[in-house]
């Protein structure tokens, strides 16, 4: 079944529509944006991404969602974006606006059989309960681990739940992210997430202002961050990114890698569903 895309907002004044664009941050680091679902990696191949980090001309996003990607949780499931429009400021090449249409919902199945099957529902519930008990339930974790157990997650086209407009202000060593949440449907909205992820093979170390240092699997898959700020870097701390814990939100860290299936690392925010805007900065580490 085909659902119409939500009516486009009036083109923003002072912006020009683009398909893709790259902004240098340093001699070796660049961030890139796409209006389609590139890069097409693993489970997130058909979904929109935020900003893609490029180091020495190679995209380092892996299976990650990119910087500043919105996800909405309603009572009937998680909503993602497959459609978007991207605009570049006509005044400054460092300001990008991306309008994410929240037009796909996460659905589950086992070898093509829907969850209406009672046994399937029971199996998935046990898996979900296990991961909740061990605090490894990340917003995308069940989607990713399901393939290991014969469970499969699909993204189904649906009536759009509105648009999330994200503006990225890119400077030397910092990215400002501002999410406009005033154009989404509020009924049955439970949670709002802003994902900030890149690939796990290039970034393997977590550290924070409380002195915690974790490498690889010890980072966990969906763990609460209590420090004032936290960083994700490569093993030697040469490149990476840092985010700050903000009042009115929860920040979580996570990393998963399994060849051919999982490849992400990040620091994600959970936001109060009553919020109409959310703004934060990402410090880019390295040269």
C-alpha positions in Angstrom: 0.0 0.0 0.0 1.3 3.4 -0.9 0.9 6.4 1.4 1.4 9.9 0.3 4.4 11.8 1.6 3.4 14.5 4.1 2.8 17.9 2.4 6.1 19.7 2.0 6.7 22.7 4.0 7.3 26.0 2.2 10.9 26.2 1.0 12.9 28.0 3.7 14.0 31.5 2.9 17.7 31.8 2.3 18.3 28.1 1.5 18.8 26.3 -1.8 17.7 22.6 -2.3 20.6 20.1 -2.7 21.1 16.4 -3.1 24.4 16.0 -1.2 27.0 18.2 0.2 30.3 18.0 2.1 31.8 20.5 4.6 35.4 20.3 5.7 36.1 20.5 9.5 39.8 20.1 9.4 42.6 19.1 7.0 41.5 15.4 7.3 37.9 15.5 8.6 34.8 16.3 6.7 31.1 15.8 7.3 28.7 14.8 4.5 24.9 14.9 4.0 22.7 13.1 1.6 19.0 13.7 0.7 18.6 9.9 -0.1 19.4 7.0 2.2 23.1 6.7 1.3 25.3 5.0 2.4 23.4 1.8 2.0 24.9 -0.4 4.8 23.3 -3.4 6.4 20.1 -3.0 8.4 19.9 0.8 8.0 20.4 0.7 4.2 16.9 1.9 3.4 16.7 4.6 6.1 17.8 8.2 6.2 21.0 9.2 7.9 22.2 12.3 9.7 25.7 13.8 9.1 28.3 11.2 7.9 31.8 11.6 9.2 34.6 11.4 6.6 38.2 10.9 7.6 41.0 10.9 5.0 38.3 10.8 2.2 36.7 7.6 3.6 33.2 7.6 5.1 33.4 6.2 8.7 29.7 5.8 9.4 29.5 2.0 9.1 26.0 1.0 10.0 25.5 4.0 12.2 22.7 6.5 11.9 25.0 9.5 11.5 25.0 12.7 13.6 21.6 14.2 14.5 19.1 11.6 13.2 15.6 11.7 14.7 13.6 8.6 15.7 10.0 8.8 17.2 8.4 6.2 19.4 4.6 6.0 19.4 2.4 3.5 21.1 2.4 1.3 18.0 6.1 1.3 17.3 9.3 3.2 16.3 9.0 5.6 13.4 12.0 6.4 11.1 12.5 8.4 8.0 13.0 7.2 4.4 12.2 10.5 2.7 13.8 13.9 3.1 14.7 17.2 1.6 18.1 18.9 2.2 18.8 22.6 1.9 22.0 24.6 2.0 22.2 28.1 3.3 22.8 30.6 0.6 24.7 32.9 3.0 26.9 30.2 4.6 28.1 26.9 3.3 28.4 25.7 6.9 24.6 25.7 7.6 22.5 22.7 6.4 18.8 22.0 6.9 17.4 18.5 6.5 13.6 17.8 6.6 13.1 14.2 7.7 9.6 12.8 6.8 8.8 10.2 9.5 7.3 7.8 7.0 8.3 4.2 8.0 7.5 2.1 11.0 9.5 -0.8 12.4 7.7 -4.1 12.0 8.8 -7.6 13.0 8.5 -11.0 11.5 10.1 -14.5 11.5 11.1 -15.9 8.2 8.3 -13.9 6.6 5.6 -14.8 9.2 4.1 -11.8 10.9 3.9 -11.3 14.7 0.2 -12.1 14.6 1.4 -15.7 15.0 1.0 -16.4 18.8 4.2 -18.4 19.1 6.2 -15.8 17.2 4.9 -13.1 19.6 5.8 -15.2 22.6 9.3 -15.8 21.3 10.0 -12.1 20.6 8.6 -11.1 24.0 11.0 -13.4 25.7 14.0 -11.9 23.8 12.8 -8.4 24.5 12.4 -9.2 28.3 15.9 -10.7 28.4 17.5 -7.6 27.0 15.6 -5.3 29.1 16.6 -7.2 32.2 20.2 -6.9 31.3 19.9 -3.2 30.3 21.0 -3.8 26.8 17.8 -2.6 25.1 18.8 0.2 22.8 16.3 1.9 20.5 17.7 -0.2 17.5 19.2 -3.2 19.3 16.2 -5.6 19.0 16.1 -4.8 15.3 19.7 -5.8 14.9 20.0 -8.8 17.1 16.8 -10.3 15.7 18.7 -11.6 12.6 20.9 -13.8 14.8 17.8 -15.7 16.1 15.8 -16.1 12.9 13.8 -13.0 13.7 13.7 -10.3 11.1 12.8 -6.6 11.3 11.1 -4.9 8.4 10.5 -1.2 7.8 7.0 -0.7 6.6 5.8 2.4 4.7 3.1 4.1 6.6 1.2 7.4 6.8 3.8 10.0 7.8 3.7 11.1 11.4 5.0 14.6 10.3 8.4 16.0 9.8 11.4 16.7 12.0 13.5 19.6 10.7 17.1 19.4 11.7 19.5 22.3 11.2 23.3 21.5 11.3 25.6 24.5 11.9 29.1 23.2 11.1 32.2 25.1 12.4 35.9 24.3 13.0 35.8 21.4 15.5 32.1 21.7 16.4 28.7 20.9 15.0 25.6 22.6 16.3 22.4 20.5 16.0 18.9 22.0 16.3 15.9 19.7 15.9 12.5 21.4 15.3 9.8 19.0 16.7 6.8 21.2 16.2 5.6 19.5 13.0 5.1 16.0 14.3 1.9 14.3 15.5 1.6 14.4 19.3 -1.1 11.8 19.9 0.3 8.6 21.3 3.9 10.0 21.1 5.9 8.3 23.8 9.6 9.2 23.2 11.8 11.2 20.9 15.4 10.1 20.2 18.3 11.9 18.5 20.9 9.5 17.4 24.6 10.4 17.0 26.4 7.4 15.6 29.3 6.4 13.3 31.0 3.0 12.5 32.3 0.8 15.3 35.4 -0.4 13.4 37.0 3.0 13.4 35.9 4.1 16.8 36.4 1.6 19.7 37.0 3.7 22.8 34.6 5.4 25.2 35.7 7.9 27.9 33.9 10.5 30.0 34.4 13.3 32.6 33.9 10.8 35.5 37.1 9.0 34.4 35.5 6.0 32.9 37.4 4.4 30.0 36.0 1.5 28.1 37.1 -0.3 24.9 35.1 -2.5 22.5 32.4 -4.7 24.0 32.8 -3.2 27.4 31.1 -0.1 26.2 27.8 -1.9 26.2 24.8 -1.6 23.8 22.5 0.9 25.5 24.0 2.2 28.8 23.0 5.4 30.6 25.7 8.1 30.7 25.9 9.9 34.1 29.0 12.0 33.3 28.7 15.7 32.2 30.3 14.8 28.9 31.4 11.7 27.1 33.6 10.9 24.1 33.9 8.3 21.4 37.3 8.0 19.8 39.6 5.6 17.9 41.8 3.4 20.1 44.6 6.0 20.2 42.3 9.0 20.7 43.3 10.6 17.4 39.8 11.2 16.0 36.4 11.1 17.5 33.5 13.1 18.9 32.2 14.4 22.3 28.7 15.2 23.5 27.4 16.8 26.7 24.7 15.5 29.0 21.8 18.0 28.8 19.0 18.8 31.3 15.7 17.4 30.3 17.2 14.5 28.4 18.9 11.2 28.9 22.2 10.3 27.2 23.2 6.7 26.4 26.3 5.1 25.0 26.5 2.0 22.9 28.6 0.0 20.5 27.9 -3.3 18.6 29.9 -5.1 15.9 29.2 -8.4 14.3 30.6 -8.9 10.8 27.9 -8.6 8.1 25.2 -7.6 10.7 26.1 -4.9 13.2 28.5 -2.0 13.0 27.6 1.2 15.0 28.9 3.2 18.0 27.4 6.3 19.4 26.0 8.6 22.0 22.2 9.0 21.7 19.7 11.4 23.4 16.3 10.5 24.7 14.1 13.6 24.8 10.9 14.5 26.6 8.0 13.8 24.1 6.5 17.2 25.1 9.5 19.1 23.7 9.0 21.1 20.6 12.8 21.7 20.0 16.1 20.2 21.1 19.5 21.7 20.6 23.0 20.4 21.3 26.6 20.5 20.2 29.0 17.8 19.0 32.7 18.4 19.5 34.7 16.9 16.7 38.1 15.6 18.0 41.2 15.4 15.9 42.7 17.1 12.9 
